[in-house]
Amino acid sequence: MFRFPQLALLFLIGAGLAAQPTTLLAEDAKPDEAQAQLFQKFEQTLNNVALIGSFTITGKENQGTKPERYEISNVRKLEEGDLWLINARIKYGDKDTNIPMPLEVKWAGKTPVITLDNTTIPGLGTFSAHVVIDGDKYAGTWTHGEVGGHLFGKIEKLED
């Protein structure tokens, strides 16, 4: 059976990079160049990867963590606002499908935060999640209705 935090993270992973970056990557870089560099780094980080980690359920921490895995084939910035299109593979039960998801990404300085705020996904429910992408690691929070928790793990490149 598919776990709700996995679905929430999958819907987060394709989001758009929202705010203009407030810091520059190179001393002489112009803001547009700095933003382009951040976008390129975000794409490189999340193209052809698996996010492998764990999630918790608030109130059931004594049950330990549960494993999760998400595969992302590619991400690309959409022209519309803060949206990114993330193509992710969802596997659960007898279903195995690739889903393109337009998602929002906000910036904390140079760090992208994939953001989903009370977003209804037809047939699945309403989700919120905030996931920080930090180099080859990810961490965040998720909520689905009255249930929520934490998620965290590493980002690994997939073999071609």
Secondary structure, DSSP 8 states (H G I E B T S, - for coil): ---HHHHHHHHHTTEEE-S--SS-SSTT--HHHHHHHHHHHHHHHHTTEEEEEEE--TT-GGG--EEEEEEEEEEEE-SSTTEEEEEEEEEETTEEEEEEEEEEEEEETTEEEEEEEEEEETTTEEEEEEEEEETTEEEEEEEETTEEEEEEEEEEE---
